[in-house]
Amino acid sequence: MEALFLARLQFALTSVFHFFFVPLTLGLSIFVAIMETAYVKTGNDMYKRLTKFWGNIFLINFAVGVVTGIVLEFQFGLNWSEYSRFVGDIFGVPLAIEALLAFFLESTFLGIWVFGWDRLSKKLHAATIWIVAIASNLSALWILVANSFMQSPVGYRLSEDGSRAEMTDFWALLFNPHVWAQFPHVIAGGITTGAFLVIAISTYHLTRKKENNEPFKQSLRYGAVYAFAGTILVTLAGHTQMQDLLRTQPMKVAAAEALWETENPASFSLFTIGNEEELRDVFSIRIPGLLSFLAFNSFEGEVKGIKELQAEYEKTYGPGNYVPPIAISYWSFRLMVGAGTLMLVIASLSLFYVIRNRYMFPSWAEKLMLWSFLLPYLANTTGWILAEIGRQPWIVFGLLRTEEAVTPASVVSSSEVMFSMIVFVLIYSALTLANIFLIKKSAIAGLQSQEPTEGRI
């Protein structure tokens, strides 16, 4: 159990560190492409300077994100060898496609974009950054194909001895309904992450640096629209994903709501303190019928509770505890939703100011907009914690339990896992600090280093 705990902790820490960089890569790549498209359409050098400015921040984040992602795949073979043995034929396929297709495409055209200024025509150069943006988000798609098999396995059969899962239908894997419920939510999360960084940095220059602030007024205009669209999309996608989870992983929904008993109509918890051992409320404030409405778009509808689901899973899968950590699931869900709600408020506020062409903000609004870039990171992190913790005790839902997937302690000892985890955390912390320092330095410098130059064919 000690080896299992350490292996899970190491993977959780490295995953969280890596996911600090991924959403910004997804969202900022699209924003940079939009800026360069504006430059091509208008011929205004201000947009070219903004493209280079935001592109420089994108490059810093991309470089560090690549480094932190490599370590995750090694852990599948080192700490989770039983998992790799069981689903390697399936799980390895989308990961290989992600690396050989999406990531190579992204990296190749990113290099062309960086060195292609003044060497390619404006339209051709803009096309390269759009390819980077599309490839970045395709990379996320293939990762989600792999993850969705863990959440809702499809397109497989068990070997004759039951020791391995083998792929029987690649297209079932690709068109797994869970992928297409999850993918829009992740992309929208990336858009909001990029958008709120744009809002924060633009606000800084508009309120702290008075000289030549017209480019950042324009940047804030685009950023506010981008943020508002992203928050609306992430809300709608999250709603759709929750409805899908009721079909595929109802226990995750019940844990996220601390719903002990089956209810129809089902109430939504505003605040609950529960007793996990006895599966009951100590104190709770709930809104009658709201959970049914969120689940079925109707104030009538049955949502199964933890106790009934536990009994069903015992009949299906045998004796055992199939209840995930409820407190972590419950509060991670509320932090995610709370951060999302605040993002919608701040995006609406920013949009209100730019529509009215007001760039002198009240002190409270300025602070909200300056620090708003932290909210997507909170929402992204807690969302993934819910996605993975809420699936426990399964690493592949219904097929393989997490405790069965870890490398035996006789092969990789607890002390070895502990040592590597400490080393990785120290390295990742240094990389994160370096990333923050470089982005902050580039953000504060502004457009000073971006001298306008004409491209040539």
Secondary structure, DSSP 8 states (H G I E B T S, - for coil): -HHHHHHHHHHHHHHHHHHTTHHHHHHHHHHHHHHHHHHHHH--HHHHHHHHHHHHHHHHHHHHHHHHHHHHHHHHHHT-HHHHHHHHHHHHHHHHHIIIIIIHHHHHHHHHHHH-TTTS-HHHHHHHHHHHHHHHHHHHHHHHHHHHHHHS--SEEE-TTSS-EEES-HHHHHT-HHHHHHHHHHHHHHHHHHHHHHHHHHHHHHHH--TT-HHHHHHHHHHHHHHHHHHHHHHHHHHHHHHHHHHH-HHHHHHHTT--S-BSS--EEEEEEEETTTTEEEEEEEETTHHHHHHHSSS---B--HHHHHHHHHHHH-SS-----HHHHHHHHHHHHHHHHHHHHHHHHHHHHHHTT-----HHHHHHHHHTTHHHHHHHHHHHHHHHHTTTTEEETTTEEHHHHS--TTTS-HHHHHHHHHHHHHHHHHHHHHHHHHHHHHHHHTTTT--------
